[in-house]
């Protein structure tokens, strides 16, 4: 019984509720009636398409689909947060220290004395994942813990 309990405690200590999650880019639908709510860049593109209807009809890529606006790398990587990034084909788990011009200064998660520097063009913006709390994993761990406590109480009562 003690071996099973110690194994269960060891397994719970190895599981973390924090996971790396990639932010999805913001999608804005292109709608002619709501131009006042759009960003200036999207409104400008829409006005160019309206002013030249023949170009819009002849160009199959100028269809009214949602416009994807991605945030730049400097906007995604905020100082003091944990991220998993891909740079030059390698994956790094880092804590961002600061931005110096176009260079990211960071250190690996468990090595504060090592300094990593990346130019913003080296970082794959689509693969930036922020470390966040995962509610589904926490819920699963809570249910498993309650079941384990119930089984433990049942085993104690049955043994008496």
Secondary structure as UniProt FT lines:
FT   HELIX           2..14
FT   STRAND          18..22
FT   STRAND          26..28
FT   HELIX           32..37
FT   HELIX           40..51
FT   HELIX           53..58
FT   TURN            60..61
FT   STRAND          67..69
FT   HELIX           73..76
FT   TURN            79..80
FT   STRAND          82..87
FT   TURN            88..89
FT   STRAND          90..100
FT   TURN            101..102
FT   STRAND          103..108
FT   TURN            109..110
FT   TURN            112..113
FT   STRAND          116..119
FT   TURN            120..122
FT   HELIX           125..127
FT   STRAND          129..133
FT   HELIX           135..159
//
